[in-house]
Amino acid sequence: MRSERTLLLFPLLGLCGILQAQSILGRWTTVDDKTGKPRSVVEVTERGGKIYGRIVDLYDKSKLQKLCDLCPDDRNNQPVVGLEIIRDMEQDDDEWEDGTILDPESGKVYDCKLWLEDGTLQVRGYVAFLYRTQTWVRQR
């Protein structure tokens, strides 16, 4: 009886690991899609059934005190570190959409879509049919 329980436990533990690996929650290193260099660390969290992302660190330490002076709404003149750049994402199967992403350098807000691909987080900001996709790497 004990060995049967143990045999059942191992597949369940494996399933838990797979489910954890497929979560977008956690800390991600943003990578500039033009230069390929890491730029910031964004912590992706869930609140009220929706996904949000906040900048928690910058790789360029000279910009740690920078304010988002071009940002709209309640984020105007707020520190970039701590700034919520992803808002109101809702899950639709294997993707998250219907939310927005803020570019703190330009102050522009774009519609957003997120999905996992080969262990990376694909982050697409778009207006109509024009889009730009970045690949973010999970922090270990």
Summary of the structure (lengths in Angstrom):
residues: 140
radius of gyration: 17.7
end to end distance: 37.9
largest distance: 65.1
contacts: 374
relative contact order: 0.16
helix: 19%
strand: 51%
